[in-house]
Amino acid sequence: MYKSYRFRIYPNEDQETLIVKHIGSCRFVWNHFLDMRNKRYAETGKGMTYKEMALLLPALKKENKWLNEVNSQSIQQVVMHLDSAFHGFFKKIGKYPVFKKKANGGSFAVPQNFKVEDNHLIILKFKTPIRMFVHRKIEGHMRSLTVSRTSSGKYYVSILADTGIQTPEPKEIEAESSVGMDVGITEFFTTSDGLQIGNPWNLKKSEKKLAKAQKQLSRKTKGSKNRNKAIIRVATIQEHIANQRMDFHNKISDILTRQYDTIITEDLNVSGMIRNHHIAKSIADAGWSSFFSMLKTKALSRGKNMIEIGRFDPSSKMCSECGHIYALKLSERTWTCPECNAFHDRELNAAINIKRFGLIKTGVPTDSGELTPVDTVTSALSLLEKEGIRQVKWLKQEAHVL
Ligand SMILES: [Zn+2]
């Protein structure tokens, strides 16, 4: 099983120069082969294999001597990444590879010949150890690393380690320990147990700050010292927002994969959802795709199941009590079923249906044990509280009180 770690590193001036050189060289190689491949395809209708590109590398290095100043394996990795980007595109799991623009940030990979010692990162090509803040123990055998520079000029290293532990066998799928999740626009998501997690509002605060900083930046004259300062300020706030969001996603996915054995969601084809421009912005803001991939990784490592139901299953407009299909409008947050008079919260009803569709899909009986034991819900609630996640409502409980 692989585990990934991310640490901040503090290169000195020489090391920084060499890191920037690595990033620039990798960008150059990526763009070079992407351009070559695009042209080849336009002329012959054929792409290029990894092997073909790798065989052209020595000649490219001869023409561009400065490429020899950086770790040659990092450059080889670029070719490998480009190749897998194309594979991903043809398998429809990724976008068509694009040219990398010259930017403040960037990254490069080091597949071997490195170690971590005494709060220092040692990479063979770098003559001296780079200072590093190891805030948690790296478990297992380190397989590869990526050094990155953010737009505001901070440096990080991501390390992939093989823990040597086998992925646990997946748990049996049962109605009792399953949960349906409806992802929302106004809310982050609602579960079939009636837990509703709102979008993190500390992000709103940071977003206001960001808007202000961007406005200030727009007023600075190009090329001025103050403009550069303003650019860094914008980038710093953007990074802060990304960190806040990652922290939120981490906590939520952790709690979900601890509390439930099976998590059922709609088809998570987020790019398909983004095509609907009404909800595009909030989906992009909520960072759904990163949340789902985090959720999947955690579920897998804990032997939990993730089930996706079809995107066209009528999860929102079907009454979860009697099965009546209702002409639900996008503006209706609550509705009453004309057939059985059940009163529904839009998201909760959808989440209950998602759970049911998911269980049916896997052949688990849904007529008994429909409800999750209250204990599971209350312990999920207390975990959320402990993690300081405040935007939580328990819809079913409120319904009972009413
Ligand atoms: Zn009904």
Boltz pocket constraint, residues with backbone or C-beta under 6 A from the ligand:
constraints:
  - pocket:
      binder: B
      contacts: [[A, 319], [A, 320], [A, 321], [A, 322], [A, 323], [A, 324], [A, 337], [A, 338], [A, 339], [A, 340], [A, 341], [A, 342]]
      max_distance: 6.0
